[in-house]
Amino acid sequence: MSPREGATPQEGAAPKEGLRERKKRERQRALRRAAIELTLEKGFSTITIEDICERCGVSRRTFFNYFASKEEALLGRADTVFDDEDEPAIAVFEAGGPTGRLLEDLERLLAGIVRTRLSHREERHQYHQILKQEPALMQAQMSRMGENERLFREMIQRRLDRVGAAEGSGCGQNPGAVGRCTVDDGPPVSPKAEVLAALAMMAIKATFVRLRRVEGDPAPIIHDLFDELRTIFDDG
């Protein structure tokens, strides 16, 4: 049994968001919405950080608590592809939850990540309008795409390290440390983390393609994709 399979519901569930965390998340979203609205109204090269602050009624100091630049306010933080709303579920995943079964937990996490983005559908539509209108921003966004898979690799490796350390504690070996290599100048990761990160990126892309044709919950789509992969590997 995985060390997480016997976890209590409290251990497997994402922790409830506190009032302070919720206010921080809401302010960050307000700053991003202001950046999007102002860019659509005036053009990205014209707007300033002061414009964004004025629209939200905050100081420059408050702005820099959340973003390093107006580009980052629009495109999102450069150090993560995940929304703040995803963080509790990511913490549970990295700790080995919620079920203790790696592929099932990855499915659940990806469904939650896609669901978060769908909950801001109009904002994302405006965002993609801006990328079409602003070639420099499109180039900046494309340069970030490679970061997405790296962040998934590192997140999955942290999960493997924590669960593997617990499983290997009695024999002195951490299974998650076997066969590691450096990818794209990032920290060393195992082949399993590398493959699963590529799978995660593929699943997210395929899910969004399907959701363009029909609206609904992303979870069944991702589940079907993972089932197809299991069938392919079993047939092989």
Wavefront OBJ file of the C-alpha trace (Angstrom):
o trace
v 0.000 0.000 0.000
v 1.188 3.483 -0.859
v 1.811 5.653 2.198
v -1.019 7.880 0.975
v -3.627 5.155 0.391
v -4.374 5.043 4.082
v -4.579 8.813 4.356
v -7.486 10.336 6.200
v -9.916 12.606 4.322
v -8.330 15.575 6.053
v -4.913 14.593 4.685
v -6.167 13.922 1.175
v -8.275 17.053 0.798
v -6.954 20.457 -0.171
v -6.733 22.770 2.857
v -9.411 25.447 3.091
v -8.368 28.877 1.906
v -8.050 31.472 4.657
v -9.419 35.005 4.478
v -5.970 36.534 3.960
v -5.111 34.148 1.128
v -8.451 34.763 -0.549
v -7.999 38.551 -0.396
v -4.507 38.257 -1.882
v -5.812 36.074 -4.699
v -8.692 38.464 -5.404
v -6.349 41.467 -5.522
v -3.982 39.657 -7.866
v -6.874 38.808 -10.176
v -8.092 42.428 -10.030
v -4.662 43.674 -11.108
v -4.582 41.199 -13.978
v -8.101 42.138 -15.094
v -7.101 45.807 -15.036
v -4.028 45.074 -17.168
v -6.171 43.181 -19.690
v -8.893 45.849 -19.840
v -6.421 48.718 -20.210
v -4.468 46.897 -22.921
v -7.661 46.336 -24.908
v -8.623 49.994 -24.438
v -5.276 51.706 -25.086
v -2.726 49.191 -26.340
v -0.004 47.543 -24.301
v 2.774 49.979 -25.221
v 0.663 52.910 -24.007
v -0.407 51.737 -20.558
v 1.727 52.138 -17.449
v 1.944 50.463 -14.075
v 0.421 53.653 -12.653
v -2.611 53.165 -14.922
v -3.110 49.655 -13.578
v -2.726 50.824 -9.988
v -5.186 53.669 -10.503
v -7.765 51.333 -12.049
v -7.524 49.061 -8.984
v -7.065 51.783 -6.368
v -3.734 50.445 -5.083
v -0.197 51.801 -4.713
v 2.845 50.914 -6.824
v 4.261 49.158 -3.787
v 1.191 46.931 -3.625
v 1.485 46.224 -7.357
v 5.077 45.042 -6.964
v 4.014 42.681 -4.181
v 2.262 40.700 -6.911
v 4.019 41.380 -10.214
v 7.453 42.518 -11.343
v 6.245 44.372 -14.451
v 3.167 45.272 -16.479
v 4.058 42.403 -18.836
v 3.937 39.983 -15.927
v 0.598 41.414 -14.778
v -0.798 40.591 -18.200
v 0.917 37.282 -18.967
v 1.066 36.006 -15.395
v 4.024 35.478 -13.091
v 7.127 34.277 -14.882
v 7.996 31.728 -12.196
v 4.830 29.622 -12.435
v 2.264 28.446 -14.972
v -0.219 27.676 -12.212
v -2.891 29.984 -10.825
v -2.983 30.675 -7.101
v -6.254 28.729 -7.014
v -4.323 25.623 -8.079
v -1.817 25.784 -5.228
v -3.779 23.838 -2.554
v -4.385 20.935 -4.954
v -0.732 21.008 -6.047
v 0.372 20.786 -2.413
v -1.844 17.728 -1.907
v -0.491 16.124 -5.102
v 3.146 16.719 -4.157
v 2.502 15.187 -0.730
v 1.247 11.988 -2.380
v -2.489 12.603 -2.396
v -5.337 12.585 -2.669
v -5.539 8.829 -3.444
v -1.905 7.695 -3.402
v -2.209 6.445 -7.012
v 0.054 8.567 -9.178
v -1.809 8.538 -12.499
v -5.212 8.985 -10.879
v -3.911 11.878 -8.802
v -2.357 13.478 -11.888
v -5.690 13.154 -13.707
v -7.479 14.910 -10.859
v -4.895 17.677 -10.680
v -5.008 18.351 -14.429
v -8.810 18.438 -14.397
v -8.671 21.014 -11.603
v -6.101 23.138 -13.450
v -8.210 23.152 -16.623
v -11.365 23.842 -14.599
v -9.707 26.889 -13.014
v -8.952 28.322 -16.425
v -12.460 27.633 -17.706
v -13.933 29.522 -14.754
v -12.329 32.673 -16.207
v -13.416 31.990 -19.800
v -14.201 35.607 -20.765
v -10.913 36.853 -19.329
v -9.001 34.227 -21.295
v -10.870 35.176 -24.473
v -9.781 38.793 -23.985
v -6.247 37.618 -23.230
v -6.030 35.704 -26.511
v -7.385 38.742 -28.356
v -4.494 40.751 -26.943
v -1.919 38.155 -27.998
v -3.203 38.364 -31.572
v -2.957 42.161 -31.510
v 0.412 42.438 -29.758
v 3.203 40.475 -31.530
v 5.744 41.256 -28.795
v 3.473 39.757 -26.146
v 2.813 36.711 -28.310
v 6.578 36.175 -28.616
v 7.016 36.551 -24.858
v 4.225 34.057 -24.244
v 5.717 31.533 -26.678
v 9.089 31.800 -24.948
v 7.369 30.785 -21.726
v 5.827 27.632 -23.152
v 8.944 25.586 -22.468
v 8.709 26.646 -18.831
v 5.339 24.941 -18.458
v 6.694 21.448 -18.971
v 9.696 22.187 -16.752
v 7.389 23.219 -13.904
v 5.370 20.036 -14.331
v 8.578 17.955 -14.300
v 9.747 19.554 -11.074
v 6.330 19.246 -9.428
v 6.067 15.542 -10.318
v 9.643 14.928 -9.185
v 8.871 16.462 -5.795
v 5.958 14.045 -5.494
v 8.187 11.101 -6.441
v 10.842 12.205 -3.959
v 8.451 12.511 -1.036
v 6.531 9.312 -1.645
v 9.667 7.442 -2.708
v 11.545 8.514 0.404
v 8.735 7.160 2.574
v 8.554 3.876 0.668
v 12.329 3.469 0.567
v 13.011 4.527 4.137
v 13.320 0.946 5.286
v 15.802 -0.103 2.621
v 17.864 3.075 2.317
v 16.922 3.805 -1.301
v 14.685 6.465 -2.779
v 13.085 5.064 -5.947
v 12.398 8.587 -7.213
v 16.138 9.279 -7.404
v 16.934 6.514 -9.912
v 18.162 7.496 -13.392
v 17.973 11.256 -12.984
v 19.316 13.615 -15.605
v 19.242 17.360 -16.225
v 16.699 18.631 -18.776
v 16.792 22.166 -20.235
v 19.116 23.455 -17.503
v 16.606 22.551 -14.805
v 17.245 20.408 -11.727
v 17.836 16.686 -12.366
v 14.639 14.677 -12.812
v 13.869 10.999 -13.269
v 12.633 9.523 -16.576
v 9.244 8.962 -14.919
v 8.892 12.670 -14.086
v 9.978 13.627 -17.597
v 7.475 11.301 -19.276
v 4.594 12.239 -16.979
v 5.227 15.962 -17.500
v 5.065 15.493 -21.268
v 1.873 13.482 -20.786
v 0.380 16.264 -18.649
v 1.088 18.895 -21.295
v -0.412 16.694 -24.010
v -3.524 16.005 -21.931
v -4.124 19.697 -21.204
v -3.719 20.646 -24.869
v -6.006 17.842 -26.073
v -8.618 18.737 -23.457
v -8.774 22.373 -24.520
v -9.071 21.306 -28.180
v -12.107 19.167 -27.318
v -13.642 21.841 -25.116
v -13.644 24.255 -28.051
v -16.244 21.998 -29.675
v -18.359 21.205 -26.636
v -18.591 22.816 -23.213
v -18.509 20.723 -20.078
v -16.445 19.342 -17.232
v -12.836 18.599 -18.288
v -12.499 15.668 -15.856
v -14.194 13.012 -18.072
v -12.167 14.143 -21.089
v -8.872 13.821 -19.231
v -9.967 10.478 -17.768
v -10.736 9.159 -21.273
v -7.344 10.347 -22.537
v -5.550 8.531 -19.735
v -7.636 5.403 -20.372
v -6.635 5.504 -24.044
v -2.984 5.716 -23.059
v -3.351 2.774 -20.697
v -4.942 0.753 -23.515
v -2.144 1.665 -25.921
v 0.548 0.621 -23.450
v -1.294 -2.596 -22.555
v -1.630 -3.532 -26.241
v 2.069 -2.857 -26.741
l 1 2 3 4 5 6 7 8 9 10 11 12 13 14 15 16 17 18 19 20 21 22 23 24 25 26 27 28 29 30 31 32 33 34 35 36 37 38 39 40 41 42 43 44 45 46 47 48 49 50 51 52 53 54 55 56 57 58 59 60 61 62 63 64 65 66 67 68 69 70 71 72 73 74 75 76 77 78 79 80 81 82 83 84 85 86 87 88 89 90 91 92 93 94 95 96 97 98 99 100 101 102 103 104 105 106 107 108 109 110 111 112 113 114 115 116 117 118 119 120 121 122 123 124 125 126 127 128 129 130 131 132 133 134 135 136 137 138 139 140 141 142 143 144 145 146 147 148 149 150 151 152 153 154 155 156 157 158 159 160 161 162 163 164 165 166 167 168 169 170 171 172 173 174 175 176 177 178 179 180 181 182 183 184 185 186 187 188 189 190 191 192 193 194 195 196 197 198 199 200 201 202 203 204 205 206 207 208 209 210 211 212 213 214 215 216 217 218 219 220 221 222 223 224 225 226 227 228 229 230 231 232 233 234 235 236
